[in-house]
Amino acid sequence: MNTPNVLIIADRKDSQVLDTGRRSNHWNVFWLIIDYNTLYKKCKEIEKTLLENNIDFVLYSRNDQVSNRISIGSITRRLRIGYSSFSGIDKEQRLVQMGTCFQDFMTCDKMVDLDVDHEAAETVAGDNCAGRFSLIFDTEQLGCVLYGLPRILRLLQEYNVRATFFVTNLIKKVYANVLNELRRQGHEVGIHGLWHEYLSDLNLDRQRESVRKMKQDFNSKVSGANFLSRMNIDTIQVLAEQDIRYFVHSATNRYRYVSYPRPAPIPSLVRLSNRSIWMLPVCVETYNRPWYSIKNMIDSALLDCKSNRFFHISILCHPFRDGNLAHINTTKRLVRYLVDDKRLEPNTLGEFTGSLLESDVSFPEISREGVFESESRFSAPKTRQDFLGFVPENLMMLWSVVRRGHGIL
């Protein structure tokens, strides 16, 4: 296999504590050192560098949770290229953490300590169970594994929660034992891209080859995939051919000024010519949201579950954000709310999918062409927090844009 070409986009201040002359046996490394405050103005220069050097993916020296909190999501979507980051995740230790993650990336095949020894809480079971939930953790940044993941795993162990982790092959290459450790602790591992790339930009044959490599590298049967916003109709065909049982799609209750788009929280069975695959909705996403907003999304989703007589919700998290010191207490509050307050039983998405055929619910069946058709329905606010919460949420989003001083690409 050819050595991947990696473009490291480093902030000028960050580069002062990085060994920019170091070479790696695992990557062909190219550098672009800029002031991150001008990141968006450098798009043309970045695009030129990507083309000239046939770059496979971009590596950022910081993410949008630290320092000036410069967003890298919008520019990555514009560049249409895979990405990761060796950013530190905690404010006070950011530079030290960044340096360690950079060294790990250049060396690869590191063993990370993910062992937990907390005493587990009792599992919610029997008649006390009011429904089920699945926690999902997208795992694509180095700092999220080295610093966020140990905190997340201790928290999950404390509440006896098994979760689903969608992991890129890049993470497995850098931290060789991460998949085995997650599985050993009872969690599920799904595919998330070789390096978080856009499968939707590849033709059918290249998608087949890419997904085949992902599964082969994971050395075990993989049930699920997460390519939110990075897949197309061909991806669904490829996943089914590779015996992937399910993929996730966004069904979050997005705030609007006068109403909420409310995609149905029920799984759909996608019928192909000679096989089928489940499409599982993600009803809640924690990213950059305060606790009252997360709680409101959970409550709204559960009310929709009640009206559909199907009690399961999925919550999407990111360890580099939900596992950092600034947000880990909110993450604990989230788990406690699901387990103790709402009395929901935790399932991995693999376990949940395995139970669907035994359910007496009639699930929608759609063609692969129907997956990307908008089926959102609008309705008035349903919860008490809706009436008080949806306007402040929009104001917070506007303030975030103004505070960062960046346009939207």
N, C-alpha and C positions, 0 to 999 in steps of 0.2 A: 504494500500500500504506500502511495506517495506521502511524503511528509507534508502535513497541512501548512498553508501559508496564513499567518496570523498578523493582523494589524493591531498593534497596541496604541490606543489613543490615550495619552497620559496628560494630565494637567501639568503645567509648567512647574508648579510648586511640588507636586507629587514626584516628578521626575528627579528632583534633587536628592531624594532618599532611595532611588531605585538604581540598580546597576544596569543602565541602558546598553552597556557594551557586552553584557553576558550572552553567551550562545547556549542553545539547547539542542540535545540530541533528538527531541521529540517534535519540535516546531521550527519552521522557518519564520523568524520574527522580524517584522518591520515596525518602525516607530513613527508616530506623528505626535509631536509635543506641542501643545497649544494651551492657551488660557481657556479653561472650561467656560468662562463667562461669554466667550465668543464662539462656543461650540456650534450653534446654529448658523452662524455666518460662514463657517468653514465647510459647509455641505459640499460645495463644488470641489474643493480641494480634496476632501475625503473621498468623494466618488471617483475622482481622477486617480488617486492612490490605489483604490480598490481594483480598478481596471488594469492599471499598469503592472500590478504585482500579482494579479490573479488570486486575490485574497479569498480564503475560505470562510473566515469569520473574524469579527472585531472583538477586541478585549479592552474594556474600559478600566481606568485606574480608580474610578469612584462611581458609585451608583447615586440614585436620586434621594437617598435617605441620609446622606452625610454632607458635611461642609456646607456649601451654598445650595445644596439640593437641586442641582441642575438636572433637569429631566433628560434621560437618554432614550426613553421609550419612543417619542415622536420621531427623533432623528433616525433611530434604528428602523422604524416602519418606513421611513422615506428611503433609506438605503437598501431596504429589502435584503438584508443579509443576517446570518446567524450572529449571535453575540453571547458573551459572558462578561464577567467582571471579577477582578481580584480586589475589589474595594473592601476596606474595613467596614464593619457594620455598626460599631459603637462610637459615639462622638468622641469621648476622651481617649480611646485607644485606637482611633482610626488609622493613624500612620503606621503604628507598630503592626496592627493586624494586616494592613495592606502589604507591608513588606514581607510578612510571613507567607501570605497567600501568593504573592508574586514568586517567591522562591519555590513554593510547592508547584506552581504551574510550570516553571522552567525545569524542575526535576522530574515530576510525575511519579506515579506508582507509590504514593505516600500512604501510610496507614494512619487513619484518624481515629481518635479515641471517642467512641460513641456508646460506651458501656454505661448502663444505668443500674442503680441499685435501690431506687425508691420503693417503698412498700406500696403496692397497688391498692386502690380503693375497691369496694365491692362493685360488681357489675350490676347495672340496672337490668332486671329480668322479670319475666312472668307478667302478671296482671298489672303491675305498677308501670310497665312500659307504655308510653303514650305515642310511640312512633320510633322512627329510626333516623340517624343522620350519618353522613360520611364527611370526614375532614380530608381535604386534598391539599397537598403541599407541592407546589412547583419548585423544583430544585435544579437551578441552572447557574448559580453564582458560587464562586469558591468560598467567599466569606460566610455564605449561608450554611455551608457544610461544616466548616471549621469552628465557627462560633455560634451560629444560630441553631443548628441542628441538635447539638447536645442539650440545649435548654428546652427545645421542643420535645425531644424524646423523654426527658425527665418529667415534663409536664404530662405527656400522654401516659407514661407509666403510672404516674400518681393517680390518674383518673381511670386507669385500665382501658384506655382508648386505643384501638387499632386504626391506623389511618392509611391513606393511599398516597404514595410519593411518586410523582412523575419526574424522572431523573434523565438528564442528558448524558450521552455517552462521554462527553468531555469530562463531566464530573467523575465518572467511573475511571477514566484514564488518569486523572490527577490523584484521586483518592480511591485506591484499588479495592478497599474493603467495604466501601459504603453500602453497596447493594446487599452483600451478605449480612452485614450488621442490621440493616433495616428488616430483612427477612427473618433473621434470627429472633428479633424482638416481636415478631408477629405482624409486621406491617406488610403492605402490598407495594410492589414496585411496578410502575408502568413506564412506557417509552415517552420521551418528550423531545426527541430530535438528537441528531449527532452532536450539534452545537447550537440548538435552538434556531434552526434555519427555517426558511419558508418553503415548505413542501409544495405549496400552491404555485411556485415559480418553476417547478420542474415538470417535465413531461411524464407520461405514465411509466415508461420503462425506468427512468431515473428515480422515480418515487419508489418503484418496486425494489430497486437495488439499495436505496437508502434505508428503507424500513427493514429489509432483510438484514443489513449490517447491524442495525440497532438491536434487533432481536438476538442475532447470533452473538453479539458482544455481551449480552446480558446473561448468557449461559443458563437460561432457565425459561420455563414457559411464562409468557407474558400475556396477561388478559386484556389490558387496557392501554389507551393512548390519549394524550392530550396535545392537540395542535390547534388550540383556540386561535382564531384569526390567522392561521398559517396553513390552512388546508383548503382543498377544493373537492369537486365531485370525484376526481380520479383517486384522491387520498382515501375516500371511503371504500372504493373498490379494492385498493391495495391492502388496506387494513383487514378487510374481510378475507382476502386471499391468503394473508399471512396468519390466519386463525386468531386474529384479535377479536375478542368478544364484544368490546364496547369502546366508544369514544365519547368525550364530553363536549357539550356545547353550552354557550352562555344563555342563561335564562334568568338573569338577575333583574330585580325590580329597580330599574333606574328611576331616580327622582326627576320629575318634571314640575313645572310651575302649577299646572292645573290637574294633572292626572299622572298615573303610573303605567308604563308598559308592563304588562303582566303575562309573559310567556307561560304556557301551561307547565306545571312542575312535574308532569308525568313523563316517564321514559317513552320513547318511540322505537319501534322495530323497523329498521331500514331494510327493505326487501330488494335484493339484487337478483340477477338472473338465476343463479344456482346456489345462493347462500344468503345469509342475513347477518346483521350486526346491530347491536343496541346503541341508541343515541341517548345519553344520560344528561339531564339538565343540571347546570350549576346555578343554584338560586341565590347564593350569597357570595360576595367577594369582599374581603376585608381590606384590600389594598388602599392605603391612604385615606381611610375612613375612621372617624371617631367612634367611640363605643356606642353612643346613642343611635348612630346611623346603622351600625352593624346589627344591633339589637332590633331595630325597626325592620330591617330587611328580613331577619329571621322570623319575627312575628308575622309580617305580611306574607311570607312564603308559607308559613304553617297554616294561616287562614285559607290560603289558596289550596293547600293540601287537604284541608278539611272539606272544602266545597267539592273537591274532586274525589274524596274518599280514598286518598292514597297518601300515607303519612311517611314520607321520606324527603329529606332535604340534603343537599351537598353544599359545603362551604369551602371556597377556594382561598388558600393562604399562601404566603411566601416566607420561608424561613429567614431570609436576609432582612425582612421587614418585621414580621410577626415574632421573630426570635431575637431581635436586638433588644438591648437593655431598655430602650425608650418605650417599647411596645409589648414586652413579654408579659407584663401584668395584665394588659388588655386581653392578650391571648388566653391567659389563665381564666380571666373573667368570662371569656367566650366559652371555654370548655365547661366551666362550672355552670354556666347558664344552661347549656344544652343538656348536661348530665343531671344536675341537681334540681334546677328550677323547672325545666321543661320535661324532665324524666324521659329523655330519648335514649335509645340504645345505639351505641356506636357500631358501625359496620364498615369494612373496607368496601370500595366500589366493586371489587371482584366478588366478595360475599353477597353483596346486594344484587348484583347481576345474576348470580347463580340462583337466587330465590325468585326471580321474576316469573319464570315459567310455572312455578308452583302457586302463583298468586291467582286469585279469582277476579282480578281487575282486567278489564278489556283494554289493552293498550293500542294506541294508534299505530297503524302501519303506513309507511310512506315509502316512496321511491327515493333513490339517491338524489334525483333532481329536486325533490321537494325539501331536502334538508336545509337548503339555503334560502328558501322562501320565507319571508317574514310572516309569522303567525301571531305576532304580539297583539294583544287586545288591551285597550285602554279602559281604565276604570277609576272611579273616585277613590281617594284615600280610605283605607279600611281601619287602621289602628289609631289609637290616641296619639301616638308619636307622629303619625302621618300628618295630622293637621298642624302640628307644631314643628315638625322636623324637616319637611321637604324644602321649605324656603331657605332656612339657614344652611342646608346642605349646598344649595346652589350658590349662596353668598360665599360660603367657604371655598368652593371651587373657583369662583371669580377672584377672590382674594389671593388664592394660591398662584393664579396666573399673573396677577399684578405684582405680587411680592417678588416672584422670580424674574419678572421683567422679560419674559420670552413670548414670542409669538407661537402660534400653533401651525405646524407644517401640514 
